Amino acid sequence: FFAIIILLLAASARKRSIMRHSEYTVDEIVSRVRDGLRIDAIMVLGGGRPLSDRRTMPFVEERCAAAVAVYEASILPKPKVLTLSAGTAHSPQLMTTEGLPIWESTAAAGSLLDRGLPASALLVETTSFDTIGNAFFARTSHAD
């Protein structure tokens, strides 16, 4: 059984996720995973300029916490966790002191590592600047 969970936790839909076109709370997904639902990938959408190289906007931090909860509940083989987005087209990019961009997806990956997710579980997409690009580059970079 193949399932991809896209964590879309926004302020207006707190603790909600989309799975196969149906809405479930993170707790419901964790329960289903513990009951044997096989997860192949967890996709964490970016959203807004990172606060640092290891910290994202609060609603993206919620997505990261939910991704770790689902990952930890998953059976072997554990799913990959894919963080998405280079940035937001209408926001200036956060830069390092060396003048290099800090991508939304790499900041989310840093947050996930700080939460205990193993580096071997992480995939990072650093090309897209919108949701359609997230889907395209996630597939072409990590699935095809």
Salt bridges, closest charged atoms under 4 A:
GLU23 OE1 - ARG16 NE 3.43
ASP40 OD1 - ARG38 NH1 2.70
GLU61 OE1 - ARG115 NH2 2.81
GLU62 OE2 - ARG14 NH1 2.39
ASP114 OD1 - ARG54 NH2 2.83
ASP144 OD1 - ARG139 NE 3.02
